[in-house]
Amino acid sequence: MNANVPASIGELQALVKAHDRIHVVGNGSKPALHHGAGDAALAGAGGFCGIIEYQPQEFTLTAGAGTPVSVIAAELKRHGQYLPFDPLLPNSSTIGGTVAANLSGARRYRYGGIRDFILGARVVDGLGRAFRVGGKVVKNAAGFDLSKFLVGSLGHYAIMTELTFKVFPEPPQHRALRLRYAALPDILDAVYYLNQNIYELDALEFAPADAGWSLLLCLAGFEDTLPSRILALQESLRADTAGLDGGEGDDVNAAWQPLAGLTGDYLVKVALAPKQIPGLDARVSHLKRRYSIGGNLAWVATDDLKMLDALLLEQGLRGLCIRGAASSPLLGMPLEVSLAARVKQVLDPMNKFV
């Protein structure tokens, strides 16, 4: 994938003005998002790479959009901090691509997703204008926060060159638990219960396992309180849910790889509510899948994208394909485009960004 890699804002503005159609690329960690670009000029984000400003005492970090997530995570770790929305694909994605595709990981369950932590951005729009949206501090002026609208935009409204986030202290201890349940209704009972109670879970995921289902819980905290919290959680689950077969400790890094084992030509992210899971799961029971963020997200792997597209449409669900040669990464129900069309008209009236 040969791309133009502007080294400055001025070069990027010139690139935008010189081409009728432009598609932004990062590290290529989500290849399905790049199909359909056709004859568009490719704009690489690698020229906007590196941490620009980091104030650990203020819990804010600003980085170029082309900065690898791994670089940001390593610098935050040096100061005992982290990105609470838990970027997905941390070893291969850029922070700009993570924002554009709205890909948070399992640990976003506790504190929220990217929109909850992005403070501001610098962008170049479809007319070649460079400007800042949002700010660099947590307290900011009221009004429409365009930086949050960039989350999940897939690069269709403006090219991000710089992003600012609020960050959190990383808890010193983590513990992952795996609980086994006999059937989907049993595990959903546990998920409903956990979603409605204050156990301060860092993550809550579940997936089919041998002869049943596996519920994965992640807790984080301090050495003097974490064991008692785990014990209270286990006792509560035994008292309030059916089908618990036992619990065991897991290495936290091994347990929280939400895409591990999801093999197939295509990998699709599906937004849903826990109550929609039984209907979806009955139709995809032959596919590899995992339910994330307390049952508010599904990851489904398939070799037949058309089948899954039709199935999601039937279920009233939307999907985003991030792996595989899809003609369009958007599946299922069409997006509601009224607000998006208005923003697109303002930022990219010539419809350059694809």
C-alpha positions in Angstrom: 0.0 0.0 0.0 2.0 3.0 -1.3 0.9 6.2 0.4 1.9 9.8 0.4 3.3 10.6 3.9 3.2 14.4 4.6 5.8 15.5 7.0 4.0 18.7 8.0 0.6 20.3 8.2 1.4 22.4 5.2 2.3 19.3 3.1 -0.9 17.7 4.2 -3.0 20.7 3.2 -1.3 20.8 -0.2 -2.1 17.1 -0.6 -5.8 17.6 0.2 -6.1 20.5 -2.2 -4.3 18.6 -5.0 -6.6 15.5 -5.1 -10.3 14.9 -5.6 -10.4 11.8 -3.4 -8.3 11.0 -0.4 -8.1 8.0 1.9 -6.1 8.0 5.2 -4.1 4.9 6.2 -2.2 4.0 9.3 -0.2 0.8 10.1 -2.7 -1.4 8.1 -3.8 -3.3 11.3 -7.4 -3.1 10.2 -7.2 -4.0 6.4 -11.0 -4.2 5.8 -11.2 -0.5 6.4 -9.1 0.3 3.4 -11.0 -1.7 0.8 -13.2 0.5 -1.4 -10.7 3.4 -1.5 -10.5 2.8 -5.2 -8.5 5.4 -7.0 -8.3 7.7 -4.0 -4.9 9.2 -3.1 -3.6 7.5 0.0 -2.4 9.8 2.8 -0.2 8.1 5.4 -0.2 9.4 9.0 3.4 8.4 9.8 4.6 11.9 9.4 2.6 12.9 12.5 4.2 10.5 14.9 5.4 10.9 18.5 4.3 12.2 21.9 3.9 16.0 21.6 3.0 16.9 25.2 2.6 14.7 28.3 1.8 16.1 31.7 1.6 13.2 34.2 0.6 15.5 37.0 -2.3 16.8 34.9 -3.2 13.4 33.5 -3.2 14.5 29.9 -1.3 13.4 26.9 -1.1 14.7 23.3 0.4 12.7 20.5 0.5 12.7 16.7 -2.2 10.7 15.1 0.3 8.3 13.5 1.9 7.4 16.8 1.8 3.6 17.5 -0.4 2.8 20.5 2.5 0.7 21.9 4.7 3.8 22.1 2.0 5.7 24.1 1.3 2.8 26.4 5.0 2.4 27.2 5.5 6.1 28.1 2.3 6.0 30.2 3.5 2.9 32.0 6.8 4.6 33.0 4.6 7.0 35.0 2.2 4.4 36.3 -0.6 5.6 34.1 -2.7 4.1 31.2 -5.5 4.8 28.6 -8.6 3.5 30.4 -10.5 2.9 27.1 -7.9 0.1 26.6 -7.0 0.5 22.8 -7.6 -2.7 20.8 -4.7 -4.1 18.8 -2.1 -2.2 21.0 0.9 -3.8 19.3 0.0 -2.9 15.7 -2.4 0.1 15.6 -1.8 3.8 15.6 -3.7 6.1 18.0 -5.4 7.9 15.0 -6.6 4.6 13.6 -7.9 3.5 17.0 -10.0 6.7 17.2 -11.2 6.6 13.6 -12.4 3.0 14.0 -13.6 3.4 17.6 -11.8 0.3 18.8 -11.6 0.0 22.6 -10.6 -3.1 24.4 -12.1 -5.3 27.1 -11.1 -2.9 30.0 -13.3 -0.1 28.7 -16.0 -1.8 30.7 -15.2 0.1 33.9 -14.6 3.7 32.8 -16.0 4.0 29.2 -14.8 4.2 25.6 -12.7 6.6 23.5 -15.4 9.3 23.5 -15.1 9.5 27.3 -11.3 10.2 27.2 -10.6 12.2 24.0 -10.2 15.9 24.9 -9.3 17.5 21.6 -7.7 17.1 18.2 -6.0 19.0 15.4 -7.4 18.2 11.9 -7.2 19.2 8.3 -10.6 19.3 6.6 -11.7 18.6 3.0 -11.0 22.3 2.0 -7.5 22.0 3.3 -8.2 24.1 6.4 -6.1 23.2 9.5 -7.6 23.9 12.9 -8.1 22.5 16.5 -11.3 21.1 17.9 -11.8 20.6 21.6 -8.9 21.4 23.9 -5.9 20.1 25.9 -7.4 20.2 29.4 -10.2 18.3 31.1 -12.2 21.4 31.8 -13.1 23.0 28.5 -15.7 25.4 27.0 -19.2 24.2 26.5 -20.6 23.5 23.1 -20.6 20.9 20.4 -17.4 18.8 20.9 -16.3 17.9 17.4 -13.4 15.8 18.7 -15.8 13.2 20.0 -17.6 13.1 16.6 -14.3 12.0 15.1 -14.5 8.8 17.1 -15.7 6.1 14.7 -15.7 8.5 11.7 -13.4 6.2 9.7 -11.6 9.3 8.3 -14.6 10.5 6.4 -14.9 14.0 7.9 -11.3 15.3 8.4 -7.7 14.0 8.7 -6.6 13.9 12.3 -3.0 15.0 12.9 -2.9 15.4 16.7 -5.0 13.9 19.5 -5.2 14.8 23.2 -6.5 12.4 25.9 -7.1 12.3 29.6 -5.3 9.4 31.2 -5.7 7.5 34.6 -3.4 5.9 37.2 -2.9 2.2 36.4 -4.0 0.0 39.4 -1.1 -1.8 40.8 -2.7 -5.3 41.0 -4.9 -7.2 38.5 -6.7 -10.5 38.8 -8.6 -12.4 36.1 -11.2 -15.0 37.0 -12.8 -17.6 34.7 -16.2 -19.0 35.7 -17.9 -21.9 33.8 -21.6 -22.0 33.0 -23.6 -24.7 31.4 -25.7 -22.7 28.9 -26.1 -19.2 27.5 -29.2 -18.3 29.6 -27.2 -19.2 32.8 -24.3 -16.9 31.8 -26.7 -14.1 30.8 -28.3 -14.2 34.3 -24.8 -13.7 35.7 -24.1 -10.8 33.3 -27.4 -9.1 34.0 -26.6 -9.4 37.7 -23.1 -8.0 37.4 -24.1 -5.2 35.2 -26.5 -4.0 37.8 -24.3 -4.2 40.8 -21.2 -2.3 42.0 -18.3 -4.7 41.9 -15.9 -2.3 40.1 -15.0 -4.9 37.5 -12.4 -3.8 35.0 -13.7 -6.1 32.3 -16.6 -8.6 31.8 -16.5 -10.9 28.7 -18.0 -14.3 27.8 -17.7 -16.8 25.0 -18.6 -20.4 24.1 -16.3 -23.0 25.7 -16.1 -26.8 25.7 -19.4 -28.1 27.0 -20.7 -24.8 28.0 -19.8 -21.1 28.3 -16.9 -19.3 29.9 -17.3 -16.0 31.8 -14.2 -13.9 32.2 -14.0 -11.2 34.9 -11.1 -8.8 35.5 -10.6 -6.9 38.7 -8.0 -4.3 39.5 -7.0 -2.6 42.7 -4.7 -2.7 45.6 -3.0 -5.7 47.3 -4.7 -5.1 50.7 -8.3 -5.0 49.3 -8.3 -7.0 46.0 -8.5 -10.5 47.7 -11.6 -9.6 49.8 -13.3 -8.1 46.7 -12.7 -11.2 44.7 -14.0 -13.4 47.6 -17.2 -11.3 47.9 -17.7 -11.4 44.1 -17.4 -15.2 44.0 -19.7 -15.7 47.0 -22.3 -13.4 45.5 -22.2 -15.2 42.2 -22.7 -18.5 43.9 -25.7 -17.1 45.8 -27.4 -15.2 43.0 -26.8 -17.1 39.7 -27.3 -20.6 38.4 -24.9 -22.9 36.6 -21.7 -21.9 38.3 -19.3 -24.8 38.0 -16.2 -23.4 39.5 -13.7 -20.6 39.3 -10.0 -20.4 38.7 -7.2 -17.8 38.5 -6.0 -16.8 35.0 -3.0 -14.7 33.9 -4.6 -11.4 33.1 -2.6 -10.8 29.9 -3.7 -14.1 28.5 -7.3 -13.7 29.4 -7.8 -10.3 27.9 -7.0 -10.9 24.3 -10.5 -10.5 22.9 -9.7 -11.4 19.3 -7.6 -14.5 20.2 -8.9 -17.6 18.5 -11.4 -15.7 16.3 -10.1 -17.2 13.0 -11.9 -16.6 9.7 -11.6 -14.6 6.6 -13.5 -11.8 8.1 -13.7 -10.3 11.6 -16.7 -8.1 12.5 -17.5 -5.9 15.5 -21.2 -5.8 16.3 -22.7 -3.3 18.7 -25.7 -4.6 20.6 -27.5 -4.8 24.0 -27.3 -7.9 26.2 -31.0 -8.6 25.6 -30.2 -9.0 21.8 -27.6 -11.7 22.4 -30.0 -14.7 22.4 -31.4 -13.9 19.0 -28.0 -13.2 17.5 -26.3 -16.2 19.1 -29.0 -18.6 17.8 -28.1 -17.5 14.3 -24.3 -17.5 14.6 -23.9 -20.5 16.8 -21.8 -22.2 14.1 -19.3 -19.3 14.1 -16.5 -18.3 16.4 -17.6 -15.4 18.6 -17.0 -13.5 21.8 -19.2 -11.1 23.7 -17.4 -8.1 25.2 -18.0 -5.0 27.4 -20.6 -6.7 29.6 -22.6 -8.0 26.5 -22.7 -4.7 24.7 -20.3 -5.8 21.9 -19.9 -8.9 19.9 -16.9 -10.1 17.9 -17.8 -12.6 15.2 -15.5 -14.3 12.7 -16.9 -15.7 9.5 -15.8 -16.9 6.0 -19.1 -15.7 4.5 -19.5 -11.9 4.9 -22.7 -11.6 2.8 -24.4 -14.1 5.0 -23.4 -12.2 8.2 -24.5 -8.9 6.6 -27.9 -10.3 5.9 -28.2 -11.8 9.3 -27.3 -8.5 11.1 -29.9 -6.7 8.9 -32.5 -9.3 9.9 -31.6 -8.8 13.6 -31.6 -5.0 13.4 -27.9 -4.8 14.2 -24.9 -2.9 12.7 -21.4 -4.3 12.2 -18.0 -3.0 11.3 -15.6 -5.4 9.5 -12.0 -4.8 10.4 -10.4 -7.9 8.8 -10.9 -9.2 5.3 -11.4 -7.8 1.7 -14.8 -6.2 2.3 -16.3 -3.9 -0.4 -17.6 -1.9 2.5 -16.7 -2.3 6.2 -20.2 -1.3 7.3 -22.7 -4.2 7.7 -26.3 -4.7 8.7 -28.6 -1.8 9.4 -27.7 1.5 7.7 -26.4 4.3 9.8 -28.6 7.2 10.7 -27.0 9.9 8.6 -28.8 13.2 9.3 -26.3 14.6 11.7 -23.4 13.0 10.0 -24.4 14.5 6.6 -24.5 18.0 8.2 -21.0 17.6 9.7 -19.7 16.1 6.4 -21.1 19.1 4.5 -19.3 21.5 6.8 -15.9 19.7 7.0 -15.8 18.0 3.6 -18.3 19.7 1.2 -16.5 18.3 -1.9 -16.7 14.7 -0.5 -13.0 14.1 -0.8 -12.5 11.8 2.2 -13.4 8.1 1.5 
